[in-house]
Amino acid sequence: MNNIELDILIPAFLAGILVLSTHIPLGMKILERGVIFADLAVAQIAALGILLAFLLNLTEQPLLVQLIAAASALLGAALLAFIERYFSEVKEACIGLTFVLAASGGILLMSHDVHAGEHLKDLLVGQILWATPGQLIATAVLSAVLLAVWFWRQGRFGHLGFYALFALAVTASVQLVGVYLVFASLIVPALATHRMTKWRAAYAFGIGITGYAAGLLLSARFDLPGGAAIVWAMALTAGLTAVLLNARKPKISELTDQIP
């Protein structure tokens, strides 16, 4: 592997570590709350804000783009908190509909832009292979602040507080790695370890880190899109881990045979 590839892969891998640092604890909480589509919905709403910034030709003002994306995501968070509180019996359907509306809204916004396909692809698949030092530093600072708040509150938030924290985390990561990889980073490690009680976080981070590392290496070796390669690598790593963990558990019949 040459120096040029390392110059691309190392920042991309660091970007993945930063995303995992916030998304794994958030993903576990999402799984616990039973709002799986929330991450897709908030990520897509943040992406809608970014597309609006593109449409307004604000790409040369990155801080303003970030503010628009964050405002969009926070509005989405408020909507999801409202849905979870007042429509809890059909919350997954409502959150799924929110995602579809946000995705369709993005397509409508960009329908007359000649670069629409490129913008939409970047937001879905991401540009992790082109992560810049500036993006990494900004994401690192935001991640540190969010994690400090998370551990200060010990993961206990009301509906609005949780979704607001979640929205801010997703706002940064969706621009760094794309909607698909945001979803994978939130759900795949949490899902693979959902039956664990001991060392769950360690296994979840191991799955996420292995997925990012393997996906990036496959991307470099076979010239594949980085984001898509990481999603598949993480899913395969999670599946293999879940199988191995379940294989190590003694069966009920084996336990009863040991009872005198």
C-alpha positions as CSV (number, residue, x, y, z in Angstrom):
1,M,0.0,0.0,0.0
2,N,1.6,3.3,-1.1
3,N,1.7,6.6,0.8
4,I,-1.0,8.2,-1.3
5,E,-3.5,5.5,-0.3
6,L,-2.5,5.8,3.4
7,D,-3.0,9.6,3.2
8,I,-6.6,8.9,2.1
9,L,-7.4,5.9,4.3
10,I,-6.0,7.1,7.6
11,P,-8.2,10.3,7.7
12,A,-11.2,8.2,6.6
13,F,-10.6,5.7,9.3
14,L,-10.3,8.5,11.9
15,A,-13.6,9.8,10.6
16,G,-15.2,6.4,11.2
17,I,-13.8,6.3,14.8
18,L,-15.3,9.7,15.5
19,V,-18.7,8.7,14.1
20,L,-18.7,5.4,16.1
21,S,-17.8,7.3,19.3
22,T,-21.3,8.9,19.4
23,H,-23.3,6.6,17.3
24,I,-22.8,3.4,19.2
25,P,-24.3,4.6,22.5
26,L,-27.0,6.5,20.6
27,G,-27.7,3.4,18.5
28,M,-28.2,1.2,21.6
29,K,-30.6,3.7,23.0
30,I,-32.5,3.9,19.7
31,L,-32.8,0.1,19.7
32,E,-34.0,0.2,23.3
33,R,-36.6,2.8,22.6
34,G,-37.9,0.9,19.5
35,V,-37.5,3.9,17.1
36,I,-35.3,2.3,14.4
37,F,-36.3,4.6,11.6
38,A,-35.5,7.7,13.8
39,D,-31.9,7.7,12.7
40,L,-32.8,7.5,9.0
41,A,-35.4,10.2,9.4
42,V,-33.2,12.7,11.3
43,A,-30.2,12.0,8.9
44,Q,-32.5,12.6,5.9
45,I,-33.9,15.8,7.4
46,A,-30.3,17.1,8.1
47,A,-29.5,16.2,4.5
48,L,-32.5,18.2,3.4
49,G,-31.1,21.2,5.1
50,I,-27.8,20.7,3.3
51,L,-29.5,20.4,0.0
52,L,-31.3,23.6,0.7
53,A,-27.9,25.3,1.4
54,F,-26.6,24.0,-1.9
55,L,-29.7,25.3,-3.7
56,L,-29.1,28.8,-2.1
57,N,-25.4,28.7,-3.3
58,L,-24.1,28.7,0.2
59,T,-21.4,26.1,-0.3
60,E,-18.6,28.7,0.0
61,Q,-19.9,29.4,3.6
62,P,-19.4,26.1,5.4
63,L,-20.4,27.5,8.8
64,L,-23.7,28.7,7.4
65,V,-24.3,25.3,5.8
66,Q,-23.6,23.7,9.2
67,L,-26.1,26.0,10.9
68,I,-28.8,25.3,8.3
69,A,-28.2,21.5,8.6
70,A,-28.3,21.6,12.4
71,A,-31.4,23.8,12.4
72,S,-33.1,21.3,10.1
73,A,-32.1,18.3,12.2
74,L,-33.2,20.0,15.4
75,L,-36.6,20.7,13.8
76,G,-36.8,17.1,12.8
77,A,-35.8,16.1,16.4
78,A,-38.7,18.2,17.8
79,L,-41.1,16.5,15.3
80,L,-39.9,13.0,16.3
81,A,-40.2,13.9,20.0
82,F,-43.8,15.0,19.4
83,I,-44.5,11.8,17.5
84,E,-43.1,9.6,20.2
85,R,-45.0,11.4,22.9
86,Y,-48.4,11.7,21.3
87,F,-48.5,8.9,18.7
88,S,-46.5,6.2,20.5
89,E,-48.8,3.4,19.3
90,V,-48.0,4.2,15.6
91,K,-44.6,6.0,16.0
92,E,-42.6,3.7,13.7
93,A,-45.1,4.3,10.9
94,C,-45.1,8.1,11.5
95,I,-41.3,8.2,11.7
96,G,-41.0,6.1,8.5
97,L,-43.4,8.5,6.8
98,T,-41.2,11.5,7.9
99,F,-38.2,9.9,6.3
100,V,-40.0,9.3,3.0
101,L,-41.2,12.9,3.0
102,A,-37.8,14.3,3.8
103,A,-36.2,12.1,1.0
104,S,-38.9,13.1,-1.5
105,G,-38.5,16.8,-0.5
106,G,-34.8,16.6,-1.3
107,I,-35.5,15.2,-4.7
108,L,-38.1,18.0,-5.3
109,L,-35.7,20.7,-4.2
110,M,-32.9,19.5,-6.5
111,S,-35.2,18.7,-9.5
112,H,-33.9,21.7,-11.5
113,D,-30.3,21.5,-10.4
114,V,-28.0,20.0,-13.0
115,H,-25.7,18.6,-10.2
116,A,-28.6,17.1,-8.3
117,G,-27.5,13.5,-8.9
118,E,-24.0,14.2,-7.6
119,H,-25.3,16.0,-4.5
120,L,-27.8,13.3,-3.6
121,K,-25.3,10.5,-4.1
122,D,-22.8,12.3,-1.9
123,L,-25.3,12.7,0.9
124,L,-26.5,9.1,0.7
125,V,-23.2,7.2,0.1
126,G,-20.9,9.9,1.6
127,Q,-17.4,11.1,0.9
128,I,-15.6,9.4,3.7
129,L,-12.5,8.9,1.5
130,W,-12.1,12.7,1.1
131,A,-12.5,13.6,4.8
132,T,-10.4,16.8,5.4
133,P,-8.5,17.7,8.6
134,G,-10.9,20.6,9.1
135,Q,-13.9,18.2,9.1
136,L,-12.2,15.8,11.5
137,I,-11.3,18.6,13.9
138,A,-14.8,20.0,13.9
139,T,-16.4,16.6,14.3
140,A,-14.0,15.7,17.1
141,V,-14.9,18.8,19.1
142,L,-18.6,18.2,18.6
143,S,-18.3,14.5,19.5
144,A,-16.4,15.4,22.7
145,V,-19.1,17.9,23.7
146,L,-21.9,15.4,23.0
147,L,-20.2,12.6,24.8
148,A,-19.6,14.8,27.8
149,V,-23.3,15.7,27.9
150,W,-24.3,12.0,27.4
151,F,-22.1,10.7,30.3
152,W,-23.1,13.7,32.5
153,R,-26.8,12.7,32.1
154,Q,-25.8,9.0,32.1
155,G,-27.8,8.5,28.9
156,R,-31.1,9.6,30.6
157,F,-33.0,12.2,28.5
158,G,-36.5,13.1,27.9
159,H,-38.0,12.7,24.4
160,L,-36.8,16.2,23.2
161,G,-33.4,16.1,24.9
162,F,-32.6,12.7,23.4
163,Y,-33.6,13.6,19.9
164,A,-31.8,17.0,20.1
165,L,-28.6,15.3,21.1
166,F,-29.1,12.7,18.4
167,A,-29.8,15.4,15.8
168,L,-26.6,17.3,16.5
169,A,-24.5,14.1,16.2
170,V,-26.2,13.1,13.0
171,T,-25.8,16.6,11.5
172,A,-22.0,16.3,11.5
173,S,-21.8,12.6,10.6
174,V,-24.1,12.7,7.6
175,Q,-21.9,15.2,5.9
176,L,-18.8,13.1,6.7
177,V,-19.9,9.6,5.9
178,G,-23.4,9.8,4.3
179,V,-26.9,8.7,5.3
180,Y,-26.4,4.9,4.7
181,L,-23.2,4.7,6.8
182,V,-24.8,6.8,9.6
183,F,-27.6,4.2,9.7
184,A,-25.2,1.3,9.7
185,S,-23.0,2.9,12.4
186,L,-26.0,3.4,14.6
187,I,-27.8,0.1,14.1
188,V,-25.5,-2.7,13.1
189,P,-23.2,-2.8,16.2
190,A,-26.1,-2.3,18.5
191,L,-28.2,-5.0,16.8
192,A,-25.4,-7.5,16.8
193,T,-24.9,-7.2,20.5
194,H,-28.4,-6.5,21.7
195,R,-28.6,-9.8,23.7
196,M,-25.3,-9.1,25.5
197,T,-25.1,-7.8,29.1
198,K,-21.3,-7.9,29.7
199,W,-18.8,-6.2,27.5
200,R,-21.5,-5.1,25.1
201,A,-20.0,-1.7,24.3
202,A,-16.6,-3.3,23.7
203,Y,-17.9,-5.8,21.3
204,A,-20.0,-3.1,19.5
205,F,-17.0,-0.9,19.1
206,G,-15.0,-3.8,17.9
207,I,-17.6,-4.6,15.2
208,G,-17.7,-1.0,14.1
209,I,-13.9,-0.5,14.0
210,T,-13.4,-3.8,12.2
211,G,-16.1,-2.9,9.7
212,Y,-14.6,0.5,8.9
213,A,-11.1,-0.9,8.6
214,A,-12.1,-3.8,6.4
215,G,-14.3,-1.7,4.2
216,L,-11.7,0.9,3.6
217,L,-9.1,-1.7,2.8
218,L,-11.5,-3.4,0.4
219,S,-12.3,0.0,-1.2
220,A,-8.6,0.7,-1.8
221,R,-7.8,-2.8,-3.0
222,F,-10.7,-3.2,-5.5
223,D,-11.5,0.5,-6.2
224,L,-14.9,0.3,-4.6
225,P,-17.1,3.1,-3.2
226,G,-15.9,3.6,0.4
227,G,-19.2,4.1,2.1
228,A,-20.9,1.1,0.5
229,A,-17.9,-1.2,1.1
230,I,-17.9,-0.2,4.8
231,V,-21.6,-0.9,5.2
232,W,-21.2,-4.4,3.8
233,A,-18.0,-5.1,5.8
234,M,-19.7,-4.0,9.0
235,A,-22.8,-6.0,8.4
236,L,-20.7,-9.2,7.7
237,T,-18.5,-8.6,10.7
238,A,-21.6,-8.1,12.9
239,G,-23.2,-11.3,11.5
240,L,-20.1,-13.4,12.1
241,T,-19.7,-11.9,15.6
242,A,-23.3,-12.7,16.5
243,V,-23.0,-16.3,15.2
244,L,-19.8,-16.8,17.2
245,L,-21.2,-15.3,20.4
246,N,-24.3,-17.5,20.2
247,A,-22.2,-20.6,19.5
248,R,-20.3,-20.0,22.7
249,K,-23.5,-19.9,24.8
250,P,-24.4,-23.2,26.4
251,K,-27.7,-24.7,25.4
252,I,-30.5,-25.1,27.9
253,S,-30.4,-28.8,27.6
254,E,-26.6,-28.8,28.3
255,L,-27.2,-26.8,31.5
256,T,-30.0,-29.0,32.7
257,D,-27.9,-32.1,32.1
258,Q,-25.3,-30.7,34.6
259,I,-27.9,-30.3,37.4
260,P,-27.5,-33.2,39.8
